[in-house]
Amino acid sequence: MAGAVTLGGPAWAEGADGDGSVGSLAEITVTAQKVNTKLQKTPIAITALSPDQMADSNIRSIQDLDKQIPGMTVTNAGPYPLNVTIRGVGYDGVQNNSAQPGVAFVENGVYIASPVALTASFLDLDQLEVLRGPQGTVNGQNADGGAMNVTTSAPVLGKFKGSAEGSYGSYNYNRERGMVNVPVGERFAIRAAFQHDAHDGWYNAPNQPAAGGNVGSQNSYTGRINALWKPTDRLSVNIWAEIFNNDSNGLAIRNMYDNTSDIRTTSNDYATPQTVRSRIVAGTVAYDLGYVTLKSITSFQYVYMQAANSGDMVNRALALSLYGYKDEEPVKLTQNHSVTEELNISHSGGLVDWIAGAFFLHTWGMERYFETQQSSAQRIDYNVNFFPSAAEQTALYAAGLAFESNSNSRRTSVAGYGQATLHLASNFRITGGIRYSWDKYSADTSTFYIVPVPLSSEFKKVTGKVSVEYDLARTTTVYASFSTGVKPGGTNLNPSATVVPRSFSHEFVRAYEIGAKNEFFNRTLRLNVSGFYNDYRNLQADSEDPIPYQGGMTNVPKSHVWGVEGEAAVKLPQGFRIDANATGMWSKVDSDFQVIDPYTAQIINRDAGGPFLGNDLALRAQAFTNIKGNQLGRVPHFSSSASISKTTDIRDVGKLDFFIQANYRSAFWYRVFNNPLVDRVSHQFLMNLNARFQPQHGPWYVELNVSNLLGSNAIDARYAENFGVGGVFESVVPPRQVIGRIGVNF
């Protein structure tokens, strides 16, 4: 099912005249198949969002897409990367540096190698596309759940223009952003954009006076400069560079067993600041040879993330009561460099549209982790040291050293792909594609200061797709598709494990989908529906080993997700517009699979008064559980979003746009263990409102945005820590925010 979740807003008020006439819905072009195609004629489930739509719903980053896109959830895992899940495929290995996400992120054709970069703010976008279902042909590995394609606004030749905007609102929210497009002659132009985005924390933290008594603040800077050179009509060179910095005074999460009464108050007394840095330099060279177009896409990427964490996220006294230890994690450091190169050649028009290409990725980086667990009511001071002498090691163990690791890793991926669409008739098309992927991950990892142990994981896989499209009428298309997708395996830090493997396998999905895309009543009503069935093999999930602290990623042999999706947009007289989407999904583990829930293992640790004795058969019988029949993590049975917007032209005054939206998502299990104590996330209902006024004469505008209009306190995610003391952390939806904006275009 493909369609646009058109959430309303000024850019989508086309054709609504003062006399009450109704214009048609705008035609949308997407880049889902690496070439421009019409959304309504693309046999993929796609949601396309414009910048104005995103502004209406206060979508400022990927995390804000949660509950906006059919079949998709975006959840917060505290000090770890975001978990983006589409149709049951997500990123359960957020605590494992070798694990990869199941939803690919692509910016201007560049595959973004590190999930850490997904925290970046959106800036000066032209369009955001969310592709649902495996994209194993042109997007390749790490896209077995889907992909997100971001297209930023390109420089415009021969035209000077710019914009500036300032926002202020609740929790001292402030955002300042600007853009300028400067032509240099007729064949060269530069576009630069900058944004500062900040707010105070909305989690009270009375035991952290150094943080000002609250945590969860954000202070980010995003900048991009883009240069376009077109020496001839056939050759274009586009070079861009982007930076993103974000600093937070603490994590906006709390332990679900915290004894504070307010849902947005944490008793945690250990500071958890977080720093994220992202840098991208990329370039695209395209040459039109007439019959075919050659394209080269090159990038260099760098990410850095340092997050102090509390493994219990409560004050020392409560931590000792709950777990017997106060868990402190002063260093959770990730640093990665990546180089990518993609070459492709494509042709559009005539009997066959086709594209073929090759892709290369090399990533190298390091990860350091340091953790202490102290059973003393008084804190014992220590110095973090990754290269201590023997005497210093003794002192660190006396101070409660629980875990230390230092890892240097490398990943190389190579792929070749091809896809073609055969126009058998004016109303009948067949598309087929294939991709070969090779991936190797290796790491030299030291734990507890021992000699580094070499670890490696490698796989080779062929993925592909085939789809059939038939136009029942000029504005009605039905399609059926079969596609496959893959996500690489990786390695665990568990040399003594007895059940959980040292290397976990790649994840694979076979997806079946049928859909219909329709436009009725002179294209004033768009209705797109689909049904899908995804058959997963070796679904990656976290698990504990019978031997203490030897858990890691494992593979669930067989599982499935099936569902139906629908999206609708209708333009009505007098400037009214209604947009809606709804999804129903059902999931199940199909194979017998005995696993140990890390949360359950931690309870056994405490009840036994010491380490989890995996060789004790009675404890083994108590801990192992068969997850056959369980639901997959982050697959709600039902979700929906609906909005109504109205554009009013006030004669001789200006234009007023009004938008109100409601989102609902049913309860779901966060993990495949379906543990009723910690995994159930309750239903959510949120409303957003936006109003914008632009005078008839004048380049400025004013805007009012209210998110979480009803002040919901719903739990957004519940993340059960796999290591440490087994803390379970909740994040709550952001509170009501009222934001005012004023801007100018010139």
Secondary structure, 3 states (H helix, E strand, C coil): CCCCCCCCCHHHCCCCCCCCCCCCCCCCEECCCCCCEEHHHCCCEEEEECHHHHHHCCCCEHHHHCCCCCCEEEECCCCCCCEEEECCECCCCCCCCCCCCCEEEEECCEECCCHHHHHCECCCEEEEEEEECCCCCCCCCCCCCEEEEEEECCCCCCCCEEEEEEEEEHHHEEEEEEEEEEEECCCEEEEEEEEEEEECCCEECCCCHHHCCEECCEEEEEEEEEEEECCCCCEEEEEEEEEEEEEECCCCCEECCCCCCCCCECCCCCCCCEEEEEEEEEEEEEEECCCCEEEEEEEEEEEEEEECEECCCCCHHHHHHHHCCEEEEEEEEEEEEEEEEEEEEEECCCCEEEEEEEEEEEEEEEEEEEEEEECCCCCCCCCCCCCCCHHHHHHHHHCCEEEEEEEEEEEEEEEEEEEEEEEEECCEEEEEEEEEEEEEEEEEEEECCCCCEEEEEEEEEEEEEEEEEEEEECCEEEEEEEEEEEECCEECCCCCCCCCCCEECCEEEEEEEEEEEEEECCCCEEEEEEEEEEEEEEEEEEEECCCCCCCEEEEEEEEEEEEEEEEEEEECHHHEEEEEEEEEEEEEECCCCEEECHHHHHHHHHHCCCCCCCCCHHHHHHHEEECCCCCCCCCCCEEEEEEEEEEEEECCCEEEEEEEEEEEECCEECCCCCCCCCCEECCEEEEEEEEEEEECCCCEEEEEEEECCCCCCCEEEEEECCCCCCCEEEEECCCCEEEEEEEEEC
